[in-house]
Every structure is written in structure tokens, then in C-alpha cells.
């Protein structure tokens, strides 16, 4: 199971299947949970871009910036205007290359 804690307030926990991304998005004090399934066939970089776009609800227009990489590394995001606070957990992703794993937490 992939789980993440929701920001306080209101708090809570999101539990998702093992291979899904667990997201808790607090917008204007209301928690909304999401379980995002993996998308087959994406490279590690394309998967990272997809995750940042889902979490921030904004398109990524090129390679990930240091700020976007920091979002992935921290597992948190706050919108520029402060109206959206997101926590998320990315499960380990097995590389097609044989046994290596990538984890963003």
C-alpha cells in the first residue's frame, strides 16, 4: 500500500494500491485524495514530468527545473497563491533495465 498524510488542517491519510501515487490535496481547507495509477511505457524522466504536472496542476514546458525536482524530492507542494497544499508519495518504480528502482518521496 502506498500512503501519505494529508496536510493539517484538516489532516487524514490517503491509502492507495502499491503501484499508485498517493496524493492528498487540500484546497481552501477541503482535503481531496487521489490514487493515480502508473502509466506504462514512460521513461523515468517522463514519469517525473507527469507526476509534477498532476501534483501542481500546471504543465511542465521542458525538462524539470531544480524547483520541480525539489517538489518530487520533498513529496510536498504549495501553490504560489497558497490556496492549494499537496502531499504525495510515489511508490518505487522498477526500471526496465533490470532491478534498479527509483523512489521520489
Secondary structure as UniProt FT lines:
FT   STRAND          2..5
FT   TURN            8..10
FT   STRAND          13..16
FT   TURN            18..19
FT   STRAND          21..27
FT   TURN            28..29
FT   STRAND          30..36
FT   TURN            40..41
FT   HELIX           44..56
FT   HELIX           66..74
FT   STRAND          76..78
FT   TURN            80..81
FT   STRAND          84..89
FT   STRAND          93..94
FT   TURN            96..98
FT   STRAND          101..102
//
